[in-house]
């Protein structure tokens, strides 16, 4: 076996292709479109790489068969924000062979050490604002949109190598009823009146202006979270462009006080339920299946819900929860997955539980000293 750096387009194609073979027989794995993965990994297409650098490798047997892959990531934005020397690994995949896994991590660790890092953290593919964490507990359902998936033996590979837990991330599953619990409706009505708050949904005719509002809110609402890395304007624009085709305006909700936006919630149809049926990940003819099944999506993915610091503790989140639930039901999505939420974010975990949601998946971020 040898570890081979990705140095050209052909190598990148092999790197991208491995999971489609690796998980072929696993009905829970969701094949993303290969075109989208190529965009994610390419410095010329993904604005993340305006402040970051990555190197990718594949593990290859003597017969030419790919048996694993990994990326090492240098994220300057993270290091500026947290004043640390943490480097990252991501896009990790391996057959159930500790030797293969160790060789991949050793290679990534050497690359990070050469750049002055003292800790290797992951999986981050490529950052905390993308797919992150290792799936260590699952309720037997496919991952939701923008959430990772892996075989259960990955946890053992990590811990045998010497990784230790840095933080767990929780996903919650719930819904099924026509509306949120009555208690949230009462709290929400009081909060609206007491604080002079009004709610409105996304105006697609002003999509670019609405994205500008989210830019201002996002970094303020999440700035104190563990591991948080601000999204640049270019990154938010890029993400908005990618998600615009599947946006349902009623599922993007702004809480306003006069002309000031004080909170927002962003949910999307869980498009993974459609992608699940295109096992090759190729655009043609697979996209026809995706479009067919996209009409039958019955689950929402609650991606973001935040309130600016000055308005926390005023039940604005309850208002947003209730309206999100109400509008999801209206669009044929009575259930949903919310998350991820940090394991020690007591307020958000309590709110999810009070809504009747239960932890459905646990993802773990690992650290290892270099």
Order of alpha helices (4+ residues) and beta strands (2+ residues): beta-alpha-alpha-beta-beta-alpha-beta-alpha-beta-beta-beta-beta-alpha-beta-alpha-beta-alpha-alpha-beta-beta-alpha-alpha-beta-alpha-beta-alpha-beta
